[in-house]
Amino acid sequence: MKNVLVLNGPNLGRLGSREPDVYGNQDLPALRVLLEAEAPEGTTIDLRQTDDEGTLIGWLHEAVDTATPVILNPAAFTHYSYGLRDAAALVTKAGIPLVEVHISNPHAREEFRHTSVISGIATGVIAGFGFDSYLLALVAVGRIKS
Ligand code: DQA
């Protein structure tokens, strides 16, 4: 049984009502249903969300300790959290895949969103496809030999 951690940062608990013109109308429980429906046989989806940087860092440490692949939407932490970057680097330096995802395309938005401090240590980045960004990341994680 393979587990995949799907970690979501600040304000993503508000999906469904948060800026639907940017993020759509669906919420995180709907994302969980979508990923569970598409996950390959024998893969479990552990989807979590927090507004707290320390909690997110702790979950990345857990990924290292359990050798669990990560799909990470760091949300606003993407743009400035070196603490999160360092924790994400522990994951990829341990040889565990970590795919950075975004629902929107940050590069087509405000200038401050054009910088990601996470991308440089991520295994790969998928952005701009709505919830399909997570689905594409799940496919990518499944194709990486571990
Ligand atoms: C986001 C993009 C970020 O710039 C923003 O702060 C978010 C969501 C996305 O999924 O498109 O909270 O990560």
Backbone and ligand atoms as CSV (ligand in chain L), in Angstrom:
chain,resi,resn,atom,element,x,y,z
A,1,MET,N,N,0.855,-1.199,0.000
A,1,MET,CA,C,0.000,0.000,0.000
A,1,MET,C,C,0.889,1.246,0.000
A,2,LYS,N,N,0.686,2.101,-0.999
A,2,LYS,CA,C,1.477,3.321,-1.084
A,2,LYS,C,C,0.614,4.495,-0.606
A,3,ASN,N,N,1.174,5.321,0.247
A,3,ASN,CA,C,0.467,6.494,0.745
A,3,ASN,C,C,1.044,7.736,0.066
A,4,VAL,N,N,0.194,8.703,-0.250
A,4,VAL,CA,C,0.650,9.990,-0.775
A,4,VAL,C,C,0.101,11.089,0.125
A,5,LEU,N,N,1.004,11.938,0.623
A,5,LEU,CA,C,0.588,13.088,1.426
A,5,LEU,C,C,0.246,14.243,0.490
A,6,VAL,N,N,-0.947,14.794,0.637
A,6,VAL,CA,C,-1.363,15.944,-0.171
A,6,VAL,C,C,-1.548,17.110,0.796
A,7,LEU,N,N,-0.537,17.967,0.871
A,7,LEU,CA,C,-0.477,19.001,1.903
A,7,LEU,C,C,-0.836,20.371,1.332
A,8,ASN,N,N,-1.689,21.063,2.059
A,8,ASN,CA,C,-2.206,22.351,1.598
A,8,ASN,C,C,-1.981,23.423,2.651
A,9,GLY,N,N,-1.465,24.563,2.197
A,9,GLY,CA,C,-1.134,25.660,3.097
A,9,GLY,C,C,-2.276,26.639,3.320
A,10,PRO,N,N,-1.923,27.845,3.788
A,10,PRO,CA,C,-2.901,28.792,4.316
A,10,PRO,C,C,-3.979,29.225,3.325
A,11,ASN,N,N,-5.160,29.341,3.865
A,11,ASN,CA,C,-6.359,29.839,3.174
A,11,ASN,C,C,-6.970,28.839,2.186
A,12,LEU,N,N,-6.301,27.702,2.001
A,12,LEU,CA,C,-6.866,26.700,1.082
A,12,LEU,C,C,-8.040,25.953,1.728
A,13,GLY,N,N,-8.185,26.082,3.044
A,13,GLY,CA,C,-9.382,25.553,3.704
A,13,GLY,C,C,-10.632,26.337,3.325
A,14,ARG,N,N,-10.421,27.480,2.700
A,14,ARG,CA,C,-11.538,28.340,2.276
A,14,ARG,C,C,-11.939,28.111,0.815
A,15,LEU,N,N,-11.292,27.130,0.187
A,15,LEU,CA,C,-11.662,26.860,-1.215
A,15,LEU,C,C,-13.147,26.555,-1.289
A,16,GLY,N,N,-13.755,26.974,-2.368
A,16,GLY,CA,C,-15.209,26.827,-2.510
A,16,GLY,C,C,-15.863,28.192,-2.440
A,17,SER,N,N,-15.397,28.993,-1.439
A,17,SER,CA,C,-15.931,30.360,-1.321
A,17,SER,C,C,-14.845,31.411,-1.562
A,18,ARG,N,N,-13.557,30.988,-1.489
A,18,ARG,CA,C,-12.456,31.939,-1.659
A,18,ARG,C,C,-12.223,32.252,-3.139
A,19,GLU,N,N,-12.355,33.513,-3.513
A,19,GLU,CA,C,-12.068,33.967,-4.879
A,19,GLU,C,C,-12.406,32.903,-5.927
A,20,PRO,N,N,-13.695,32.577,-6.077
A,20,PRO,CA,C,-14.053,31.498,-7.019
A,20,PRO,C,C,-13.650,31.790,-8.467
A,21,ASP,N,N,-13.501,33.080,-8.800
A,21,ASP,CA,C,-13.047,33.422,-10.155
A,21,ASP,C,C,-11.620,32.940,-10.391
A,22,VAL,N,N,-10.837,32.809,-9.318
A,22,VAL,CA,C,-9.438,32.356,-9.438
A,22,VAL,C,C,-9.328,30.857,-9.152
A,23,TYR,N,N,-10.029,30.411,-8.085
A,23,TYR,CA,C,-9.803,29.047,-7.575
A,23,TYR,C,C,-10.958,28.080,-7.844
A,24,GLY,N,N,-12.041,28.562,-8.454
A,24,GLY,CA,C,-13.185,27.693,-8.744
A,24,GLY,C,C,-14.127,27.569,-7.556
A,25,ASN,N,N,-15.125,26.704,-7.706
A,25,ASN,CA,C,-16.202,26.591,-6.712
A,25,ASN,C,C,-16.073,25.364,-5.825
A,26,GLN,N,N,-15.062,24.560,-6.070
A,26,GLN,CA,C,-14.975,23.302,-5.334
A,26,GLN,C,C,-14.095,23.436,-4.089
A,27,ASP,N,N,-14.448,22.674,-3.067
A,27,ASP,CA,C,-13.718,22.761,-1.803
A,27,ASP,C,C,-12.761,21.561,-1.621
A,28,LEU,N,N,-12.035,21.572,-0.510
A,28,LEU,CA,C,-11.039,20.508,-0.285
A,28,LEU,C,C,-11.656,19.109,-0.159
A,29,PRO,N,N,-12.830,18.958,0.510
A,29,PRO,CA,C,-13.440,17.624,0.515
A,29,PRO,C,C,-13.701,17.112,-0.914
A,30,ALA,N,N,-14.074,18.015,-1.825
A,30,ALA,CA,C,-14.285,17.609,-3.228
A,30,ALA,C,C,-12.967,17.185,-3.864
A,31,LEU,N,N,-11.888,17.881,-3.494
A,31,LEU,CA,C,-10.568,17.489,-4.022
A,31,LEU,C,C,-10.190,16.091,-3.538
A,32,ARG,N,N,-10.476,15.826,-2.258
A,32,ARG,CA,C,-10.161,14.495,-1.719
A,32,ARG,C,C,-10.906,13.408,-2.502
A,33,VAL,N,N,-12.204,13.638,-2.758
A,33,VAL,CA,C,-13.024,12.665,-3.499
A,33,VAL,C,C,-12.424,12.438,-4.892
A,34,LEU,N,N,-12.042,13.542,-5.553
A,34,LEU,CA,C,-11.472,13.455,-6.900
A,34,LEU,C,C,-10.179,12.632,-6.901
A,35,LEU,N,N,-9.292,12.928,-5.951
A,35,LEU,CA,C,-8.003,12.223,-5.911
A,35,LEU,C,C,-8.189,10.758,-5.550
A,36,GLU,N,N,-9.100,10.490,-4.620
A,36,GLU,CA,C,-9.329,9.085,-4.231
A,36,GLU,C,C,-9.910,8.293,-5.403
A,37,ALA,N,N,-10.752,8.951,-6.215
A,37,ALA,CA,C,-11.350,8.278,-7.377
A,37,ALA,C,C,-10.298,7.955,-8.433
A,38,GLU,N,N,-9.288,8.811,-8.532
A,38,GLU,CA,C,-8.282,8.657,-9.600
A,38,GLU,C,C,-7.020,7.929,-9.135
A,39,ALA,N,N,-6.880,7.753,-7.824
A,39,ALA,CA,C,-5.658,7.120,-7.308
A,39,ALA,C,C,-5.566,5.685,-7.800
A,40,PRO,N,N,-4.358,5.246,-8.190
A,40,PRO,CA,C,-4.207,3.850,-8.617
A,40,PRO,C,C,-4.534,2.904,-7.465
A,41,GLU,N,N,-4.958,1.708,-7.850
A,41,GLU,CA,C,-5.242,0.638,-6.869
A,41,GLU,C,C,-4.087,0.529,-5.866
A,42,GLY,N,N,-4.401,0.514,-4.592
A,42,GLY,CA,C,-3.362,0.328,-3.588
A,42,GLY,C,C,-2.705,1.622,-3.130
A,43,THR,N,N,-3.156,2.770,-3.677
A,43,THR,CA,C,-2.607,4.057,-3.246
A,43,THR,C,C,-3.629,4.768,-2.368
A,44,THR,N,N,-3.194,5.224,-1.195
A,44,THR,CA,C,-4.092,5.980,-0.324
A,44,THR,C,C,-3.703,7.456,-0.341
A,45,ILE,N,N,-4.717,8.291,-0.216
A,45,ILE,CA,C,-4.530,9.744,-0.254
A,45,ILE,C,C,-4.718,10.291,1.155
A,46,ASP,N,N,-3.677,10.936,1.683
A,46,ASP,CA,C,-3.759,11.557,3.006
A,46,ASP,C,C,-3.738,13.070,2.798
A,47,LEU,N,N,-4.930,13.661,2.645
A,47,LEU,CA,C,-5.031,15.090,2.320
A,47,LEU,C,C,-5.207,15.908,3.599
A,48,ARG,N,N,-4.359,16.919,3.756
A,48,ARG,CA,C,-4.400,17.760,4.959
A,48,ARG,C,C,-4.285,19.240,4.574
A,49,GLN,N,N,-4.786,20.094,5.462
A,49,GLN,CA,C,-4.652,21.544,5.249
A,49,GLN,C,C,-4.381,22.218,6.585
A,50,THR,N,N,-3.514,23.230,6.547
A,50,THR,CA,C,-3.278,24.038,7.744
A,50,THR,C,C,-2.955,25.466,7.334
A,51,ASP,N,N,-3.296,26.377,8.240
A,51,ASP,CA,C,-2.894,27.772,8.041
A,51,ASP,C,C,-1.578,28.064,8.762
A,52,ASP,N,N,-1.031,27.037,9.428
A,52,ASP,CA,C,0.108,27.218,10.311
A,52,ASP,C,C,1.406,26.688,9.689
A,53,GLU,N,N,2.401,27.536,9.599
A,53,GLU,CA,C,3.681,27.177,8.958
A,53,GLU,C,C,4.378,26.028,9.694
A,54,GLY,N,N,4.374,26.088,11.033
A,54,GLY,CA,C,5.055,25.053,11.822
A,54,GLY,C,C,4.418,23.687,11.627
A,55,THR,N,N,3.102,23.663,11.540
A,55,THR,CA,C,2.404,22.393,11.323
A,55,THR,C,C,2.783,21.804,9.971
A,56,LEU,N,N,2.830,22.668,8.956
A,56,LEU,CA,C,3.185,22.201,7.607
A,56,LEU,C,C,4.622,21.647,7.597
A,57,ILE,N,N,5.520,22.343,8.300
A,57,ILE,CA,C,6.915,21.876,8.399
A,57,ILE,C,C,6.963,20.519,9.104
A,58,GLY,N,N,6.192,20.363,10.158
A,58,GLY,CA,C,6.131,19.085,10.878
A,58,GLY,C,C,5.652,17.953,9.981
A,59,TRP,N,N,4.687,18.244,9.129
A,59,TRP,CA,C,4.180,17.211,8.204
A,59,TRP,C,C,5.261,16.812,7.191
A,60,LEU,N,N,6.094,17.778,6.779
A,60,LEU,CA,C,7.193,17.440,5.858
A,60,LEU,C,C,8.237,16.582,6.563
A,61,HIS,N,N,8.502,16.860,7.837
A,61,HIS,CA,C,9.410,15.989,8.612
A,61,HIS,C,C,8.836,14.573,8.676
A,62,GLU,N,N,7.525,14.490,8.867
A,62,GLU,CA,C,6.857,13.178,8.916
A,62,GLU,C,C,7.039,12.449,7.588
A,63,ALA,N,N,6.943,13.201,6.472
A,63,ALA,CA,C,7.136,12.593,5.145
A,63,ALA,C,C,8.535,11.988,5.032
A,64,VAL,N,N,9.533,12.701,5.574
A,64,VAL,CA,C,10.915,12.184,5.556
A,64,VAL,C,C,10.993,10.905,6.378
A,65,ASP,N,N,10.449,10.954,7.587
A,65,ASP,CA,C,10.575,9.818,8.513
A,65,ASP,C,C,9.836,8.578,8.018
A,66,THR,N,N,8.792,8.789,7.209
A,66,THR,CA,C,7.994,7.645,6.733
A,66,THR,C,C,8.219,7.374,5.247
A,67,ALA,N,N,9.144,8.140,4.627
A,67,ALA,CA,C,9.450,8.002,3.192
A,67,ALA,C,C,8.173,8.052,2.345
A,68,THR,N,N,7.350,9.061,2.625
A,68,THR,CA,C,6.075,9.209,1.911
A,68,THR,C,C,6.166,10.333,0.879
A,69,PRO,N,N,5.809,10.059,-0.403
A,69,PRO,CA,C,5.817,11.118,-1.409
A,69,PRO,C,C,4.810,12.227,-1.071
A,70,VAL,N,N,5.135,13.439,-1.523
A,70,VAL,CA,C,4.342,14.620,-1.143
A,70,VAL,C,C,3.891,15.390,-2.371
A,71,ILE,N,N,2.607,15.741,-2.368
A,71,ILE,CA,C,2.075,16.758,-3.279
A,71,ILE,C,C,1.800,17.965,-2.393
A,72,LEU,N,N,2.467,19.082,-2.681
A,72,LEU,CA,C,2.427,20.239,-1.775
A,72,LEU,C,C,1.909,21.478,-2.493
A,73,ASN,N,N,0.790,22.019,-1.987
A,73,ASN,CA,C,0.391,23.371,-2.395
A,73,ASN,C,C,0.723,24.293,-1.223
A,74,PRO,N,N,1.865,24.986,-1.315
A,74,PRO,CA,C,2.308,25.804,-0.172
A,74,PRO,C,C,1.523,27.101,-0.037
A,75,ALA,N,N,0.621,27.382,-1.002
A,75,ALA,CA,C,-0.189,28.607,-0.998
A,75,ALA,C,C,0.729,29.822,-0.835
A,76,ALA,N,N,0.357,30.793,0.003
A,76,ALA,CA,C,1.158,32.023,0.087
A,76,ALA,C,C,2.569,31.770,0.616
A,77,PHE,N,N,2.768,30.675,1.389
A,77,PHE,CA,C,4.129,30.360,1.876
A,77,PHE,C,C,5.090,30.136,0.717
A,78,THR,N,N,4.555,29.751,-0.451
A,78,THR,CA,C,5.365,29.562,-1.662
A,78,THR,C,C,6.344,30.711,-1.864
A,79,HIS,N,N,5.852,31.902,-1.586
A,79,HIS,CA,C,6.537,33.092,-2.067
A,79,HIS,C,C,7.587,33.644,-1.102
A,80,TYR,N,N,7.594,33.122,0.161
A,80,TYR,CA,C,8.539,33.720,1.119
A,80,TYR,C,C,9.031,32.810,2.235
A,81,SER,N,N,8.525,31.592,2.358
A,81,SER,CA,C,8.878,30.806,3.556
A,81,SER,C,C,10.140,29.961,3.352
A,82,TYR,N,N,11.274,30.484,3.839
A,82,TYR,CA,C,12.516,29.715,3.761
A,82,TYR,C,C,12.475,28.523,4.717
A,83,GLY,N,N,11.710,28.650,5.805
A,83,GLY,CA,C,11.558,27.514,6.721
A,83,GLY,C,C,10.889,26.350,6.026
A,84,LEU,N,N,9.860,26.654,5.243
A,84,LEU,CA,C,9.165,25.597,4.500
A,84,LEU,C,C,10.067,25.036,3.406
A,85,ARG,N,N,10.814,25.902,2.754
A,85,ARG,CA,C,11.748,25.447,1.720
A,85,ARG,C,C,12.761,24.457,2.309
A,86,ASP,N,N,13.327,24.813,3.450
A,86,ASP,CA,C,14.327,23.935,4.064
A,86,ASP,C,C,13.724,22.584,4.427
A,87,ALA,N,N,12.476,22.595,4.912
A,87,ALA,CA,C,11.804,21.330,5.260
A,87,ALA,C,C,11.513,20.524,3.993
A,88,ALA,N,N,11.098,21.202,2.923
A,88,ALA,CA,C,10.819,20.515,1.657
A,88,ALA,C,C,12.112,19.936,1.073
A,89,ALA,N,N,13.225,20.652,1.286
A,89,ALA,CA,C,14.526,20.154,0.804
A,89,ALA,C,C,14.918,18.862,1.522
A,90,LEU,N,N,14.529,18.738,2.803
A,90,LEU,CA,C,14.813,17.489,3.522
A,90,LEU,C,C,14.137,16.312,2.828
A,91,VAL,N,N,12.945,16.560,2.287
A,91,VAL,CA,C,12.181,15.505,1.605
A,91,VAL,C,C,12.914,15.088,0.329
A,92,THR,N,N,13.190,16.051,-0.535
A,92,THR,CA,C,13.779,15.684,-1.836
A,92,THR,C,C,15.231,15.214,-1.687
A,93,LYS,N,N,15.958,15.780,-0.705
A,93,LYS,CA,C,17.343,15.314,-0.475
A,93,LYS,C,C,17.366,13.869,0.025
A,94,ALA,N,N,16.239,13.441,0.636
A,94,ALA,CA,C,16.136,12.046,1.080
A,94,ALA,C,C,15.721,11.128,-0.076
A,95,GLY,N,N,15.555,11.713,-1.271
A,95,GLY,CA,C,15.193,10.905,-2.442
A,95,GLY,C,C,13.701,10.636,-2.542
A,96,ILE,N,N,12.908,11.408,-1.788
A,96,ILE,CA,C,11.451,11.238,-1.796
A,96,ILE,C,C,10.858,12.317,-2.698
A,97,PRO,N,N,9.959,11.938,-3.643
A,97,PRO,CA,C,9.392,12.945,-4.541
A,97,PRO,C,C,8.535,13.980,-3.799
A,98,LEU,N,N,8.679,15.229,-4.209
A,98,LEU,CA,C,7.820,16.306,-3.708
A,98,LEU,C,C,7.436,17.165,-4.902
A,99,VAL,N,N,6.148,17.161,-5.238
A,99,VAL,CA,C,5.663,17.951,-6.378
A,99,VAL,C,C,4.940,19.180,-5.846
A,100,GLU,N,N,5.417,20.358,-6.262
A,100,GLU,CA,C,4.764,21.620,-5.906
A,100,GLU,C,C,3.593,21.845,-6.858
A,101,VAL,N,N,2.415,22.114,-6.319
A,101,VAL,CA,C,1.262,22.361,-7.181
A,101,VAL,C,C,0.602,23.695,-6.829
A,102,HIS,N,N,-0.020,24.268,-7.855
A,102,HIS,CA,C,-0.855,25.457,-7.670
A,102,HIS,C,C,-2.107,25.308,-8.519
A,103,ILE,N,N,-3.211,25.744,-7.957
A,103,ILE,CA,C,-4.486,25.697,-8.677
A,103,ILE,C,C,-4.466,26.732,-9.803
A,104,SER,N,N,-4.055,27.949,-9.446
A,104,SER,CA,C,-3.926,29.012,-10.440
A,104,SER,C,C,-2.524,28.962,-11.043
A,105,ASN,N,N,-2.290,29.819,-12.021
A,105,ASN,CA,C,-0.933,29.987,-12.557
A,105,ASN,C,C,-0.344,31.257,-11.940
A,106,PRO,N,N,0.483,31.118,-10.902
A,106,PRO,CA,C,0.998,32.305,-10.211
A,106,PRO,C,C,1.746,33.257,-11.140
A,107,HIS,N,N,2.318,32.720,-12.227
A,107,HIS,CA,C,3.094,33.570,-13.143
A,107,HIS,C,C,2.214,34.491,-13.968
A,108,ALA,N,N,0.924,34.193,-14.027
A,108,ALA,CA,C,-0.009,35.048,-14.772
A,108,ALA,C,C,-0.714,36.024,-13.826
A,109,ARG,N,N,-0.222,36.095,-12.577
A,109,ARG,CA,C,-0.885,36.934,-11.575
A,109,ARG,C,C,0.070,38.038,-11.079
A,110,GLU,N,N,-0.174,38.535,-9.878
A,110,GLU,CA,C,0.631,39.653,-9.363
A,110,GLU,C,C,2.114,39.276,-9.307
A,111,GLU,N,N,2.955,40.300,-9.389
A,111,GLU,CA,C,4.413,40.104,-9.439
A,111,GLU,C,C,4.948,39.284,-8.253
A,112,PHE,N,N,4.413,39.535,-7.040
A,112,PHE,CA,C,4.976,38.829,-5.873
A,112,PHE,C,C,4.763,37.327,-5.962
A,113,ARG,N,N,3.780,36.914,-6.791
A,113,ARG,CA,C,3.518,35.475,-6.933
A,113,ARG,C,C,4.457,34.816,-7.948
A,114,HIS,N,N,5.262,35.613,-8.644
A,114,HIS,CA,C,6.145,35.044,-9.674
A,114,HIS,C,C,7.352,34.340,-9.057
A,115,THR,N,N,7.635,34.660,-7.776
A,115,THR,CA,C,8.748,34.010,-7.085
A,115,THR,C,C,8.237,32.841,-6.261
A,116,SER,N,N,8.870,31.667,-6.433
A,116,SER,CA,C,8.632,30.538,-5.534
A,116,SER,C,C,9.955,30.160,-4.898
A,117,VAL,N,N,9.996,30.164,-3.564
A,117,VAL,CA,C,11.214,29.722,-2.877
A,117,VAL,C,C,11.231,28.195,-2.748
A,118,ILE,N,N,10.146,27.548,-3.172
A,118,ILE,CA,C,10.023,26.089,-3.074
A,118,ILE,C,C,10.510,25.397,-4.359
A,119,SER,N,N,10.230,26.015,-5.520
A,119,SER,CA,C,10.448,25.337,-6.809
A,119,SER,C,C,11.869,24.801,-6.975
A,120,GLY,N,N,12.858,25.539,-6.474
A,120,GLY,CA,C,14.259,25.165,-6.662
A,120,GLY,C,C,14.650,23.854,-6.012
A,121,ILE,N,N,13.866,23.414,-5.022
A,121,ILE,CA,C,14.200,22.135,-4.365
A,121,ILE,C,C,13.101,21.079,-4.609
A,122,ALA,N,N,12.039,21.457,-5.357
A,122,ALA,CA,C,10.969,20.500,-5.646
A,122,ALA,C,C,11.416,19.524,-6.730
A,123,THR,N,N,10.799,18.352,-6.745
A,123,THR,CA,C,11.052,17.402,-7.831
A,123,THR,C,C,10.502,17.975,-9.134
A,124,GLY,N,N,9.350,18.637,-9.060
A,124,GLY,CA,C,8.729,19.258,-10.219
A,124,GLY,C,C,7.617,20.183,-9.767
A,125,VAL,N,N,7.086,20.956,-10.721
A,125,VAL,CA,C,6.068,21.964,-10.412
A,125,VAL,C,C,4.937,21.861,-11.432
A,126,ILE,N,N,3.698,21.867,-10.954
A,126,ILE,CA,C,2.530,21.858,-11.846
A,126,ILE,C,C,1.593,22.975,-11.382
A,127,ALA,N,N,1.233,23.873,-12.298
A,127,ALA,CA,C,0.431,25.035,-11.904
A,127,ALA,C,C,-0.521,25.431,-13.022
A,128,GLY,N,N,-1.686,25.923,-12.635
A,128,GLY,CA,C,-2.579,26.574,-13.587
A,128,GLY,C,C,-3.689,25.711,-14.132
A,129,PHE,N,N,-3.842,24.494,-13.623
A,129,PHE,CA,C,-4.843,23.578,-14.171
A,129,PHE,C,C,-5.995,23.308,-13.204
A,130,GLY,N,N,-6.222,24.217,-12.266
A,130,GLY,CA,C,-7.275,23.979,-11.285
A,130,GLY,C,C,-6.961,22.735,-10.465
A,131,PHE,N,N,-8.002,22.011,-10.052
A,131,PHE,CA,C,-7.762,20.787,-9.275
A,131,PHE,C,C,-7.005,19.740,-10.091
A,132,ASP,N,N,-7.052,19.850,-11.420
A,132,ASP,CA,C,-6.283,18.902,-12.242
A,132,ASP,C,C,-4.776,19.015,-11.983
A,133,SER,N,N,-4.310,20.146,-11.434
A,133,SER,CA,C,-2.880,20.237,-11.076
A,133,SER,C,C,-2.517,19.123,-10.096
A,134,TYR,N,N,-3.413,18.842,-9.148
A,134,TYR,CA,C,-3.162,17.784,-8.162
A,134,TYR,C,C,-3.222,16.406,-8.838
A,135,LEU,N,N,-4.182,16.251,-9.748
A,135,LEU,CA,C,-4.311,14.958,-10.445
A,135,LEU,C,C,-3.062,14.670,-11.267
A,136,LEU,N,N,-2.567,15.682,-11.965
A,136,LEU,CA,C,-1.353,15.515,-12.774
A,136,LEU,C,C,-0.161,15.206,-11.875
A,137,ALA,N,N,-0.139,15.824,-10.696
A,137,ALA,CA,C,0.944,15.541,-9.740
A,137,ALA,C,C,0.855,14.096,-9.248
A,138,LEU,N,N,-0.349,13.610,-9.059
A,138,LEU,CA,C,-0.536,12.220,-8.610
A,138,LEU,C,C,-0.021,11.248,-9.677
A,139,VAL,N,N,-0.295,11.568,-10.932
A,139,VAL,CA,C,0.232,10.744,-12.036
A,139,VAL,C,C,1.760,10.779,-12.008
A,140,ALA,N,N,2.314,11.981,-11.847
A,140,ALA,CA,C,3.782,12.131,-11.851
A,140,ALA,C,C,4.413,11.332,-10.707
A,141,VAL,N,N,3.833,11.434,-9.523
A,141,VAL,CA,C,4.364,10.704,-8.356
A,141,VAL,C,C,4.332,9.194,-8.608
A,142,GLY,N,N,3.267,8.743,-9.262
A,142,GLY,CA,C,3.121,7.310,-9.551
A,142,GLY,C,C,4.136,6.811,-10.559
A,143,ARG,N,N,4.630,7.707,-11.408
A,143,ARG,CA,C,5.568,7.300,-12.463
A,143,ARG,C,C,7.023,7.321,-12.001
A,144,ILE,N,N,7.276,7.949,-10.835
A,144,ILE,CA,C,8.646,8.014,-10.322
A,144,ILE,C,C,8.979,6.684,-9.667
A,145,LYS,N,N,10.064,6.101,-10.099
A,145,LYS,CA,C,10.492,4.805,-9.529
A,145,LYS,C,C,11.086,5.070,-8.150
A,146,SER,N,N,10.641,4.294,-7.150
A,146,SER,CA,C,11.211,4.502,-5.813
A,146,SER,C,C,11.703,3.188,-5.236
L,1,DQA,C1,C,-1.913,29.201,-4.848
L,1,DQA,C2,C,-1.236,30.445,-5.429
L,1,DQA,C3,C,-0.652,31.309,-4.336
L,1,DQA,O1,O,-0.072,32.484,-4.896
L,1,DQA,C4,C,-1.725,31.741,-3.357
L,1,DQA,O2,O,-1.160,32.465,-2.292
L,1,DQA,C5,C,-2.562,30.614,-2.871
L,1,DQA,C6,C,-2.939,29.545,-3.786
L,1,DQA,C7,C,-2.630,28.354,-5.932
L,1,DQA,O3,O,-2.951,27.199,-5.641
L,1,DQA,O4,O,-2.914,28.859,-7.019
L,1,DQA,O5,O,-3.015,30.602,-1.735
L,1,DQA,O6,O,-0.891,28.376,-4.276
